[in-house]
Amino acid sequence: MLENMMISRVWPDGMSDIWAKSALKGRDEKPELLTQHTWSLLERLSETIYLRPNLPEQIGFPDLWNCLFWAGFLHDFGKAAKGFQEMLRGGKRWPHRHEVLSLMFLEWIAEGLTDEERIWVAAAIVSHHKDAKEIQFAYSERSDPYNNFLANMVAEIDDATLIGMWDWLIKCQQTWIDDLNLNKRGIKAIALPPQSEAIGIIKSQGPASIRKWLNTYQRWIRNIDRRGEQPVFISTIALRGYIISSDHLASAHTGELPSSNLAGPDKLLELWSSAAGASYSPYSHQTDCMKCHGSAILMAPTGSGKTEASLLWAVAQAENGQPVPRLYYTLPFQASMNAMYDRLNNSKNGVFPGQVGLEHSRSTLAYYRRMLEDKSPEKAARSAKWLNNLARLNYYPVRVLSPYQILKGPYCLKGYESLLSDCFNAVFILDEVHAYEAKRLALILATVKYLRENFGARFLVMSATLPSLLRNRLEDALGECSMSHASADLYARFQRHRLVLRDGDLLSPGILNEIAKSIQEEQSILVCCNTVRRAQDAYTELNNILKKSGSEVEIVLLHGRFNGKDRLDKETKVRQATGSNSSQREAILLIATQVVEVSLDIDLDVIYTDPAPLEALLQRFGRVNRRRLKSFSPVYVFREPADGQMIYDEALVQASLKVLEKNNGMLIDEAKLSDWLDEIYQGEIAEDWNNEYQDTYNEFWEGVLLNLRAFNSDEGLEDEFYRAFDSVEVLPACLSSEYDKALEDSPLEASQMLVSIRWSQFMRLKNKGQAHEDDDRKIKIVDADYSSEFGLDLRRS
């Protein structure tokens, strides 16, 4: 636990035996008092208010902070019920909702609130755990027409406890407001009824009061939906999002949130100057980003400091002495997210050490691997789960994640209001935007536009190349935005590849023998195949050729169907041999799929690659001569197979090859690559892309984003979401006994044996009887060979 809780100068008497939480099992900790938890929630809420002090006026609800303060103060008062307290002490389960019981205490402060504020406070109290539909179902007026059920709940709080709670409010409210520095944020102390009157209100009117506020809450939600006023929708998302976030952070005992260091470029420039041992001299496109206020598009060659430019842009968005509240750095692949997390969070030379969270479907495992460097497996597992929990609690000011994590908000997955509310006035860096196909890009950019228009979010999109049709879509999503380009001189300096088109197929015997001969000349070679099957075949043949020749050169196969442990080992080996900054560089033959396109900071001498869309090829080329130590390196692209291999659109591959034919034998000028892309994306290809994009965009905008409401998550969409955006993890049947043995010691160790495949691929195998779902172990099993050498081998499937 991180908590180091400040205590107010004034603390209530008579509440020392009312708990909010039981002591955690297996730990030498005391139960948490209701007063302690409430104070902690208000502390976390106050930090949110400091981050976004002007948000209420921005979204058109000036009383937001006041409503949240009072909802936070009263949210758990219902836990004082006798049955709830007995449950916390080991008794039987209490069958009621404490937040429903808390509603009756709203009567004590009602006179100090406007009619509108009362409804918003009631909504925040009753919704801080359960969705509106669940509360409505559990506390339907039809099932309890005389409020007998509610009366039994009210009777569980005795007079002495009620007096203690009234005294708490009377004694502490103003001092707590002052101690939390909230007196200038619209938070107002409220005069309560005299003690005897207040107790009488609860005793005589408690059940009726609860029913009144439940009915008011449900009518309010229906009226909001009927009126269809977008600013109100956004305000309700903020209301529920911040009460849930504050409550969860308090319950997790995170302690004070890290202060945002996102406040101007000077510190970054100083840091980079210190690392270089001289004054950091930014490129012109980096300077442009540093001076830009608002959303922007950045185009610059690979390796020219686009990441540094994006970070300078992010911190430059601070205004009026107020730091940027949140920075989201999005990337398309887990390996690149993990690498960016390390780059930003590194305690020695990271840009934001201790301020960065990592969020993707296997981030707990990523944390675990890092913890293992200096901790036992048991301690590493505990630390990894804690760090992953912090990242998902909106704890960190900087987050590295996939855009799909943000899409959980529009899809209304559980906790979506909390996720979305942390996007207010945030800045987003969208890296490698070209990696998304049209349908997914439409969902991402529709969400970008929605967050820009309704949440005050700002975005920087960066890429080495962008076709005009994509730039047009970006400009629509970003609204008014700046366009930054690297200088012509810089593009000229970054010419480092000579394009060579080759006849035939990369896997033909003559070509494989040529590659084997080249590796013996101490060159590091990248062989890039479009499919795992082809990469495995290439590895088999090249391995046989090299063994026969007696070569001792390292040969590594890398693709997406290795389990977590084996892939990490391979990536580490590749980085040591070919990493741009490695001190252990040596000749290596790397056979890989698209996983190398944006995942690894590696530098090889030459590439042989399958034909693919130009954007993919350019990313592959970026792994060659990265340090520009040679005047140029050859990049060999084969003309066959040109059918896309069921990975890419055939027409797009063939159009890319036509453009490459025109430039065959030439040095690649990255300044002209956008023109190459425009030549590809025209005619029928552009029409198909635009239709696919626009149909998806319209459906998502009108059917999802414009219907986004607070208070009702949609669990039915969860499976659909993960099937659409995430791969599925499977266990090779041959590892089943090893998995079960590891599971007994550490679930995280066991999870390292799982392999990611596409959901559609799993369903095809399942339909063929080669995969099934193990309900007892809650895992998916694939009947296929697996080895650390080849990974999951589906060539016989």
C-alpha positions in Angstrom: 0.0 0.0 0.0 1.2 3.5 -0.8 -1.0 5.4 1.5 0.4 8.2 3.7 -2.9 9.8 4.7 -3.1 13.3 6.0 -5.5 13.8 8.8 -7.7 16.9 9.2 -7.2 19.2 12.2 -10.7 18.2 13.4 -11.9 14.7 13.7 -15.3 13.4 14.8 -16.0 11.8 18.2 -18.3 8.9 18.7 -17.5 7.2 15.3 -14.6 5.0 16.4 -16.5 1.7 16.2 -18.1 2.3 12.7 -16.1 0.5 10.0 -16.1 1.1 6.3 -13.8 -1.9 5.5 -12.7 -5.1 7.1 -9.1 -5.8 7.8 -7.5 -7.4 4.8 -7.0 -11.1 5.1 -3.5 -12.3 5.6 -2.1 -8.9 6.5 -1.5 -7.3 9.8 -3.8 -4.4 9.2 -6.6 -2.8 11.1 -10.1 -2.3 9.8 -10.7 1.0 8.2 -13.1 3.4 9.9 -15.9 5.0 8.0 -14.5 8.4 8.9 -11.1 7.4 7.5 -12.4 6.1 4.3 -14.6 9.2 3.8 -11.7 11.6 4.4 -9.5 9.6 2.0 -12.2 9.8 -0.7 -12.5 13.5 -0.3 -8.7 13.8 -0.5 -8.7 12.0 -3.8 -11.6 14.1 -5.0 -9.8 17.3 -4.1 -6.8 16.2 -6.2 -9.1 15.7 -9.1 -10.4 19.2 -8.5 -6.9 20.7 -8.4 -6.2 19.0 -11.8 -9.2 20.5 -13.5 -10.4 23.5 -11.4 -12.4 25.1 -14.2 -14.1 22.0 -15.5 -17.6 22.8 -14.0 -17.8 26.0 -16.1 -16.3 24.2 -19.1 -19.0 21.6 -19.2 -21.8 23.9 -18.1 -22.5 22.6 -14.6 -21.0 25.1 -12.2 -22.1 23.2 -9.1 -20.3 19.9 -10.1 -17.6 20.1 -7.4 -20.1 21.0 -4.6 -22.3 18.1 -5.6 -19.4 15.7 -5.7 -18.1 16.9 -2.3 -21.4 16.3 -0.5 -22.1 13.0 -2.3 -18.6 11.9 -1.3 -19.2 12.9 2.3 -22.5 11.0 2.5 -21.9 8.1 0.1 -21.2 5.4 2.7 -23.3 6.6 5.6 -25.5 3.6 5.0 -22.7 1.3 6.1 -23.5 2.3 9.7 -26.4 -0.2 9.6 -26.1 -2.9 12.2 -26.2 -5.8 9.7 -23.5 -4.2 7.6 -21.2 -3.7 10.6 -21.8 -7.3 11.7 -20.9 -8.5 8.2 -17.6 -6.6 8.3 -16.8 -8.4 11.5 -17.3 -11.8 10.1 -21.1 -12.1 10.2 -23.5 -13.2 7.5 -23.9 -11.3 4.3 -26.0 -8.2 4.6 -28.7 -8.4 1.8 -29.1 -4.7 1.2 -27.3 -1.9 -0.7 -25.6 0.6 1.7 -25.7 3.4 -0.9 -29.5 3.2 -1.0 -29.7 3.6 2.7 -27.2 6.5 2.5 -29.8 8.5 0.5 -31.9 9.3 3.5 -29.1 11.5 5.0 -29.5 13.8 2.0 -32.4 15.3 4.0 -30.0 16.7 6.5 -28.3 18.9 3.9 -31.1 19.4 1.5 -31.9 23.0 2.6 -28.3 24.0 1.7 -28.6 22.8 -1.9 -30.6 23.9 -4.8 -33.3 21.6 -6.3 -30.9 20.6 -9.1 -28.0 20.0 -6.7 -30.1 17.7 -4.6 -30.9 15.4 -7.6 -27.2 15.4 -8.7 -26.0 14.5 -5.1 -28.6 11.8 -4.9 -27.5 10.4 -8.3 -23.9 10.3 -7.3 -24.6 8.6 -3.9 -26.9 5.9 -5.2 -24.8 5.1 -8.4 -21.3 4.9 -6.9 -21.4 1.0 -7.1 -24.3 -0.2 -9.1 -25.9 0.9 -12.4 -29.3 2.5 -12.4 -31.0 -0.6 -13.9 -29.7 -2.8 -11.1 -30.8 -0.5 -8.3 -34.2 -0.1 -10.0 -34.7 -3.9 -10.2 -33.6 -4.5 -6.6 -35.7 -1.7 -5.1 -38.7 -1.6 -7.3 -41.7 0.2 -5.7 -43.9 -2.6 -6.9 -42.0 -5.2 -4.9 -42.1 -3.0 -1.7 -45.3 -0.8 -2.1 -45.4 0.1 1.6 -41.6 0.6 2.0 -41.4 -2.2 4.6 -38.2 -3.4 3.1 -36.7 0.1 3.4 -38.0 0.6 6.9 -36.2 -2.5 8.1 -33.0 -1.0 6.6 -33.5 2.3 8.4 -34.2 0.6 11.7 -30.7 -0.9 11.6 -29.1 2.4 12.5 -29.6 3.2 16.2 -30.0 6.7 17.8 -26.4 6.8 19.2 -24.9 6.2 15.8 -27.2 8.8 14.2 -26.1 11.3 16.8 -22.5 10.5 16.0 -23.0 11.0 12.3 -24.8 14.3 12.8 -22.1 15.5 15.1 -19.5 14.5 12.5 -21.1 16.7 9.9 -21.6 19.6 12.3 -18.1 19.5 13.7 -16.0 18.7 10.6 -17.5 20.0 7.4 -16.0 23.5 7.3 -12.6 22.4 8.6 -12.4 19.6 6.1 -13.3 22.0 3.3 -10.5 24.3 4.6 -8.0 21.5 5.1 -8.5 20.3 1.6 -8.2 23.8 0.2 -11.7 23.6 -1.4 -13.1 26.8 0.0 -12.3 28.6 -3.3 -13.7 25.8 -5.5 -17.4 26.4 -5.0 -17.7 24.0 -2.0 -20.1 25.4 0.6 -20.6 24.4 4.2 -24.3 23.6 5.0 -26.3 24.4 8.1 -27.9 21.2 9.4 -31.2 20.9 11.3 -30.8 20.7 15.1 -29.8 17.3 16.5 -33.2 16.2 17.7 -34.9 17.3 14.5 -32.3 15.6 12.4 -32.7 12.3 14.3 -36.4 12.6 14.0 -36.2 13.1 10.2 -34.4 9.8 9.9 -36.6 7.9 12.3 -39.9 9.1 10.9 -39.2 9.9 7.3 -36.2 7.7 6.4 -38.0 5.0 4.3 -40.2 7.6 2.5 -37.2 9.8 1.9 -35.2 6.9 0.3 -38.2 6.0 -1.9 -38.5 9.7 -2.9 -34.9 9.9 -4.0 -34.9 6.6 -5.8 -38.0 7.6 -7.8 -36.4 11.1 -8.4 -33.2 9.5 -9.6 -35.0 7.2 -12.1 -37.3 10.0 -13.4 -34.2 12.2 -13.8 -32.4 9.7 -15.9 -35.4 9.2 -18.1 -35.9 13.0 -18.5 -32.2 13.5 -19.4 -32.4 10.8 -22.1 -35.7 12.2 -23.4 -34.3 15.8 -23.7 -31.2 14.6 -25.4 -29.0 17.5 -24.3 -25.3 16.6 -24.9 -23.8 18.9 -22.2 -26.0 17.2 -19.6 -24.8 13.7 -20.8 -21.2 14.9 -20.4 -21.8 16.3 -17.0 -23.4 13.1 -15.7 -20.4 11.1 -17.0 -18.1 13.5 -15.0 -20.4 13.1 -11.9 -20.4 9.4 -11.8 -16.9 9.0 -13.1 -15.3 11.1 -10.4 -17.3 9.6 -7.5 -16.3 6.1 -8.6 -12.7 7.0 -9.2 -12.3 8.8 -5.9 -14.0 5.9 -4.1 -11.9 3.2 -5.7 -8.6 5.1 -5.1 -9.6 5.6 -1.5 -10.5 1.9 -1.1 -7.2 0.9 -2.7 -5.3 3.1 -0.2 -3.2 4.6 -3.0 -2.3 7.7 -1.0 -1.6 11.0 -2.7 -1.7 10.9 -6.4 1.6 11.7 -8.2 1.8 15.4 -9.2 1.7 16.1 -12.9 5.0 17.2 -14.3 3.3 18.0 -17.6 4.0 21.7 -17.4 6.2 23.1 -20.2 9.1 21.9 -22.3 12.0 23.4 -20.2 12.4 20.4 -18.0 12.5 18.0 -21.0 15.1 20.0 -22.8 17.2 20.2 -19.7 16.9 16.4 -19.2 17.9 15.6 -22.8 20.8 18.1 -22.6 22.1 16.5 -19.5 21.9 13.0 -21.1 23.7 14.3 -24.2 26.4 16.2 -22.2 25.6 19.3 -24.2 22.8 21.7 -24.9 19.9 19.8 -26.6 19.4 21.2 -30.1 15.9 20.3 -31.4 15.1 19.8 -35.0 12.7 22.3 -36.6 9.8 20.0 -36.4 10.4 19.5 -32.7 10.5 23.2 -32.2 7.2 23.6 -34.2 5.6 21.0 -31.9 6.9 22.8 -28.8 5.3 26.1 -30.0 2.0 24.5 -31.0 -1.0 24.9 -28.8 -3.9 22.7 -29.8 -4.2 19.5 -31.8 -1.5 18.8 -34.5 -0.3 16.4 -37.1 3.4 15.6 -37.3 5.2 14.0 -40.3 8.9 13.2 -40.0 11.2 10.3 -41.1 11.7 7.3 -38.9 14.4 7.9 -36.3 14.2 11.7 -36.5 12.9 12.3 -33.0 9.2 12.1 -33.5 8.7 10.8 -29.9 10.6 13.7 -28.5 8.6 16.1 -30.6 5.3 14.6 -29.4 6.4 14.9 -25.8 7.4 18.5 -26.3 4.0 19.1 -27.8 2.2 17.4 -24.9 3.9 19.4 -22.1 3.5 22.6 -24.1 -0.3 22.3 -23.8 -0.1 23.5 -20.2 -1.8 26.9 -19.8 -2.5 29.5 -17.1 0.1 27.9 -14.8 -1.9 24.7 -14.7 -0.2 21.5 -15.8 -1.8 19.2 -18.3 -3.9 16.8 -16.2 -3.2 13.6 -18.2 -1.1 12.3 -21.1 -2.2 9.2 -23.0 0.5 7.8 -25.3 -1.2 5.3 -27.6 0.5 2.6 -29.7 -0.9 -0.4 -31.7 1.1 -3.3 -30.4 1.9 -4.6 -26.9 5.6 -4.9 -27.5 5.9 -1.3 -28.6 3.8 -0.2 -25.6 6.1 -2.1 -23.2 9.1 -0.5 -24.8 7.6 3.0 -24.6 6.7 2.4 -20.9 10.3 1.5 -20.2 11.5 4.5 -22.1 9.3 7.0 -20.3 9.4 5.4 -16.8 13.1 4.5 -16.5 14.3 5.7 -13.1 17.7 6.8 -14.5 16.9 8.6 -17.8 13.2 8.3 -18.2 11.2 11.4 -19.0 8.5 10.8 -16.4 9.9 8.3 -13.8 7.3 7.0 -11.4 4.5 8.8 -13.3 3.7 6.2 -16.0 1.1 3.5 -16.1 0.9 0.7 -18.6 -2.5 -0.6 -19.8 -3.1 -3.5 -22.2 -4.6 -7.0 -21.9 -1.3 -8.4 -20.6 0.1 -5.5 -18.7 0.2 -7.4 -15.4 2.5 -9.9 -17.0 4.6 -7.1 -18.4 5.0 -5.6 -14.9 5.7 -9.1 -13.5 8.6 -9.7 -15.8 10.2 -6.4 -14.8 9.7 -7.1 -11.1 11.4 -10.4 -11.4 14.7 -8.7 -11.9 15.1 -7.9 -8.2 12.2 -9.7 -6.5 11.1 -13.3 -5.7 8.3 -14.6 -7.9 5.8 -14.2 -5.1 6.7 -10.6 -4.4 7.0 -9.8 -8.1 3.5 -11.2 -8.7 2.1 -9.1 -5.8 3.8 -5.9 -7.0 2.8 -6.5 -10.6 -0.9 -6.8 -9.6 -0.6 -3.7 -7.5 1.0 -1.7 -10.3 -1.6 -2.9 -12.8 -4.4 -1.9 -10.4 -2.9 1.6 -10.0 -2.8 2.0 -13.8 -6.5 1.1 -14.1 -7.5 3.4 -11.2 -6.5 6.6 -13.1 -3.6 6.9 -10.6 -0.8 7.9 -13.0 -0.7 11.2 -14.9 1.0 9.5 -17.9 -0.4 6.3 -19.5 0.9 4.1 -22.3 -1.9 2.1 -23.8 -3.7 0.9 -26.9 -6.5 3.1 -28.4 -8.7 0.1 -27.8 -8.4 0.7 -24.1 -10.0 4.1 -24.6 -12.7 2.6 -26.8 -14.0 0.7 -23.7 -15.5 4.1 -22.8 -17.9 4.4 -25.8 -18.6 0.7 -25.6 -19.9 1.3 -22.0 -17.8 -1.5 -20.4 -18.0 -1.6 -16.7 -16.3 1.5 -15.2 -16.6 3.5 -18.4 -17.6 6.7 -16.7 -14.4 6.6 -14.7 -12.3 6.0 -17.8 -14.0 8.8 -19.7 -13.9 11.3 -16.9 -10.1 11.1 -16.8 -10.1 12.3 -20.4 -11.2 15.8 -19.6 -8.6 18.3 -20.9 -6.2 15.4 -21.5 -3.6 15.3 -24.3 -3.3 12.2 -26.5 -0.4 11.1 -28.7 -1.5 8.7 -31.4 1.7 7.0 -32.7 1.9 4.7 -35.7 -1.6 5.7 -36.8 -1.1 4.1 -40.2 -1.1 0.6 -38.6 -4.9 0.5 -38.2 -7.1 -0.8 -41.1 -10.1 1.4 -42.2 -12.8 0.1 -39.9 -10.7 0.3 -36.7 -9.3 3.6 -37.7 -12.9 4.9 -38.1 -13.8 3.9 -34.5 -10.6 5.5 -33.2 -11.0 8.8 -35.1 -14.8 9.0 -34.2 -13.8 8.7 -30.6 -11.0 11.4 -31.1 -13.6 13.8 -32.5 -16.1 13.0 -29.6 -13.4 13.6 -26.9 -12.2 16.8 -28.6 -15.7 18.3 -28.9 -17.1 17.2 -25.5 -14.1 16.7 -23.2 -11.7 19.4 -24.2 -9.1 16.8 -25.3 -6.2 17.6 -27.6 -4.4 15.2 -29.9 -1.1 14.9 -31.8 -1.1 12.3 -34.6 2.3 11.4 -35.9 3.6 9.2 -38.7 6.5 9.0 -41.2 3.9 9.0 -44.0 0.3 9.8 -44.5 -1.8 9.6 -47.7 -4.0 12.5 -48.4 -7.2 10.5 -47.8 -6.0 9.7 -44.3 -4.9 13.3 -43.7 -8.4 14.5 -44.6 -9.9 12.1 -42.1 -7.5 13.3 -39.4 -8.3 16.9 -40.0 -12.0 16.2 -39.7 -11.4 14.4 -36.4 -9.0 17.0 -35.0 -10.8 20.1 -36.1 -8.6 23.1 -36.2 -5.0 21.7 -36.1 -1.5 22.5 -37.0 0.6 20.5 -39.5 4.3 20.0 -38.8 6.8 18.6 -41.2 10.4 17.7 -40.9 12.6 20.0 -43.1 13.6 19.0 -46.6 17.2 19.0 -45.5 16.4 16.5 -42.7 14.5 14.2 -45.1 17.6 14.3 -47.4 19.9 13.4 -44.5 17.6 10.4 -43.6 17.9 8.7 -47.0 19.3 5.4 -46.1 17.7 2.7 -48.2 18.1 1.6 -51.8 15.0 -0.1 -53.1 15.5 -3.4 -55.0 12.6 -5.3 -56.5 13.3 -9.0 -57.0 11.5 -11.6 -59.2 10.0 -14.7 -57.7 9.2 -15.8 -54.1 11.3 -15.1 -51.1 11.1 -18.8 -50.1 12.5 -20.1 -53.3 15.6 -22.3 -52.8 17.9 -20.0 -54.8 16.9 -17.0 -52.7 17.3 -18.9 -49.4 20.8 -20.0 -50.4 21.7 -16.4 -51.3 20.5 -15.2 -47.8 22.5 -18.0 -46.1 25.6 -16.9 -48.0 25.1 -13.3 -47.0 24.8 -14.1 -43.4 28.2 -15.9 -43.6 29.6 -12.6 -44.7 28.9 -11.2 -41.2 25.9 -9.2 -42.1 22.8 -9.0 -39.9 19.9 -9.9 -42.0 16.1 -9.5 -41.6 13.8 -11.9 -43.4 10.3 -10.6 -43.1 7.3 -12.9 -44.0 3.6 -12.0 -44.1 2.4 -15.1 -42.3 3.6 -17.2 -39.4 3.5 -20.3 -41.5 5.9 -18.8 -44.1 8.2 -17.6 -41.4 8.3 -21.0 -39.8 9.1 -22.6 -43.3 11.8 -20.0 -44.0 13.4 -20.7 -40.6 13.4 -24.5 -41.1 15.0 -24.3 -44.6 17.6 -21.6 -43.6 18.5 -23.5 -40.4 19.1 -26.6 -42.4 21.3 -24.7 -45.0 23.4 -23.0 -42.3 23.9 -26.3 -40.3 25.1 -28.0 -43.5 27.6 -25.2 -44.1 28.9 -25.3 -40.5 27.9 -21.7 -39.8 27.6 -20.7 -36.2 25.7 -17.5 -36.8 22.7 -17.0 -34.5 19.3 -17.6 -36.3 16.2 -16.4 -34.5 12.5 -16.9 -35.4 10.2 -14.3 -34.1 6.4 -14.0 -34.6 3.2 -13.4 -32.7 2.5 -17.1 -31.8 5.2 -17.5 -29.2 4.1 -17.5 -25.6 5.0 -14.6 -23.3 8.1 -16.1 -21.9 9.6 -17.3 -25.2 8.8 -14.1 -27.0 10.5 -12.0 -24.3 13.6 -14.2 -24.5 13.7 -13.9 -28.2 13.2 -10.1 -28.2 15.9 -9.7 -25.6 18.3 -11.8 -27.7 17.5 -9.8 -30.9 17.9 -6.5 -29.0 21.3 -7.5 -27.7 22.5 -8.5 -31.1 21.0 -5.7 -33.2 19.7 -3.0 -30.8 20.5 0.5 -31.8 22.2 1.2 -28.5 23.4 -2.3 -27.7 27.0 -2.9 -26.7 26.8 -6.6 -27.6 26.0 -6.3 -31.3 26.8 -9.3 -33.5 25.8 -10.8 -36.8 22.4 -12.4 -36.7 19.7 -13.8 -39.0 16.3 -12.7 -37.9 13.3 -14.3 -39.5 10.1 -12.5 -38.5 6.6 -11.5 -39.3 5.0 -8.1 -39.0 5.9 -8.1 -35.2 9.1 -6.2 -36.1 7.3 -3.4 -37.9 6.8 -1.1 -34.9 7.9 -3.3 -31.9 11.6 -3.3 -31.7 14.4 -0.6 -31.8 16.7 -2.8 -33.9 19.2 -2.0 -36.6 20.1 -4.7 -39.2 22.1 -4.4 -42.4 19.7 -5.7 -45.1 16.1 -6.9 -45.4 14.5 -9.5 -47.7 10.7 -9.2 -47.5 7.4 -10.5 -48.9 5.4 -8.0 -50.9 3.0 -6.0 -48.7 1.2 -2.6 -48.6 3.6 0.3 -48.8 3.0 1.4 -45.2 3.9 -2.0 -43.9 7.0 -2.2 -46.1 8.2 1.2 -44.9 8.0 0.1 -41.3 10.0 -3.0 -42.1 12.6 -0.9 -43.9 12.9 1.2 -40.7 14.6 -1.8 -39.0 17.5 -1.5 -41.4 20.4 1.0 -41.3 18.5 2.7 -38.5 21.6 4.4 -37.2 22.6 5.6 -40.7 26.1 4.3 -40.3 26.1 3.3 -44.0 25.4 5.6 -46.9 22.6 3.2 -47.8 21.4 -0.4 -47.3 19.6 -2.5 -49.9 16.0 -3.4 -49.1 14.9 -6.4 -51.2 11.2 -6.7 -52.0 9.9 -9.8 -53.8 7.2 -9.5 -56.5 5.6 -12.8 -55.4 3.2 -13.9 -53.9 1.3 -10.7 -54.8 -2.2 -11.9 -53.6 -1.9 -10.5 -50.1 -1.7 -14.0 -48.6 -5.0 -13.6 -46.9 -3.3 -11.0 -44.6 -3.5 -7.9 -46.9 -5.9 -6.7 -49.6 -4.7 -8.0 -52.9 -5.4 -4.8 -54.8 -3.4 -2.8 -52.3 -0.4 -5.0 -52.5 -0.4 -4.9 -56.3 -0.8 -1.1 -56.4 2.1 -0.8 -54.0 4.2 -3.0 -56.2 3.4 -0.8 -59.2 4.6 2.3 -57.4 7.8 0.5 -56.2 8.5 -0.5 -59.9 8.7 3.1 -60.8 11.3 3.7 -58.1 13.2 0.4 -58.4 17.0 0.8 -57.9 16.7 4.3 -56.4 17.4 5.6 -53.0 14.1 6.1 -51.1 13.3 9.7 -50.5 11.0 9.8 -47.4 9.9 13.3 -48.3 8.1 11.7 -51.4 6.5 8.8 -49.6 3.2 10.5 -49.1 3.1 11.1 -52.8 3.7 7.4 -53.4 0.8 6.6 -51.0 -1.5 9.1 -52.9 -0.7 7.3 -56.1 -1.7 4.0 -54.4 -4.9 5.3 -52.7 -6.8 6.4 -55.7 -9.6 5.1 -57.9 -11.3 1.9 -56.7 -8.9 1.4 -53.8 -9.6 4.9 -52.4 -13.3 4.4 -53.0 -13.4 1.1 -51.2 -11.3 2.5 -48.3 -13.5 5.6 -48.0 -16.7 3.5 -48.1 -15.5 1.1 -45.5 -14.3 3.9 -43.3 -17.4 6.1 -43.6 -19.9 3.3 -43.1 -18.2 2.2 -39.9 -17.7 5.8 -38.8 -21.4 6.8 -39.3 -22.6 3.6 -37.5 -20.4 4.2 -34.6 -21.0 7.9 -34.3 -24.7 7.8 -34.6 -25.4 4.4 -32.9 -22.8 4.5 -30.1 -21.3 7.9 -29.4 -24.4 10.0 -29.7 -26.2 7.6 -27.4 -23.5 7.6 -24.7 -25.1 8.0 -21.3 -24.0 7.6 -17.7 -25.3 5.2 -15.1 -25.7 2.1 -17.3 -22.8 -0.1 -18.4 -23.5 -2.7 -21.0 -21.9 -6.1 -20.0 -23.4 -7.6 -23.1 -21.0 -5.7 -25.2 -17.9 -7.0 -23.3 -17.5 -10.2 -25.3 -18.2 -8.4 -28.5 -15.6 -5.8 -27.7 -12.8 -8.2 -26.9 -13.6 -10.3 -29.9 -13.4 -7.2 -32.1 -10.3 -5.6 -30.7 -8.2 -8.1 -28.8 -6.6 -11.4 -29.7 -7.6 -14.4 -27.6 -5.1 -16.3 -25.5 -4.9 -20.1 -25.8 -3.0 -22.9 -24.2 -1.3 -25.4 -26.5 -2.6 -28.8 -25.4 0.9 -30.2 -25.2 1.7 -27.7 -22.3 -1.4 -28.6 -20.3 0.3 -30.5 -17.5 3.1 -28.0 -17.2 0.5 -25.2 -17.1 -1.4 -26.9 -14.2 1.8 -27.4 -12.2 2.8 -23.8 -12.7 -0.7 -22.6 -11.8 -0.3 -24.1 -8.3 2.7 -21.9 -7.6 1.8 -18.7 -9.5 -1.0 -17.8 -11.9 1.2 -15.2 -13.5 3.9 -17.8 -14.2 1.3 -20.0 -15.7 -0.1 -17.2 -17.8 3.3 -16.9 -19.5 2.6 -20.2 -21.3 -0.5 -18.8 -23.1 -0.2 -17.8 -26.8 -2.2 -15.1 -28.5 -4.0 -15.9 -31.8 -6.8 -14.0 -33.6 -10.4 -14.7 -32.4 -11.4 -15.8 -35.9 -8.5 -18.2 -36.0 -9.6 -19.8 -32.7 -13.1 -20.2 -34.0 -11.9 -21.9 -37.2 -9.9 -24.3 -35.2 -12.8 -24.9 -32.8 -15.1 -25.7 -35.8 -12.6 -28.2 -37.0 -12.5 -29.9 -33.7 -8.9 -28.7 -33.0 -9.8 -26.3 -30.2 -12.2 -26.1 -27.3 -13.0 -24.0 -24.2 -12.1 -25.6 -20.8 -14.8 -24.2 -18.5 -13.3 -25.7 -15.4 -9.9 -24.0 -15.9 -11.5 -21.0 -17.7 -9.0 -21.3 -20.6 -9.1 -22.0 -24.3 -7.2 -25.1 -25.5 -5.7 -25.6 -29.0 -4.7 -29.0 -30.1 -1.4 -28.1 -31.9 2.3 -28.5 -31.5 4.3 -25.9 -29.5 8.0 -25.4 -29.0 10.3 -22.7 -27.9 11.9 -22.9 -31.3 8.9 -22.7 -33.6 6.1 -21.3 -31.3 2.6 -22.5 -31.9 2.7 -24.6 -35.1 -0.5 -24.7 -37.0 1.0 -25.9 -40.3 -0.7 -29.3 -39.9 -4.0 -27.8 -38.8 
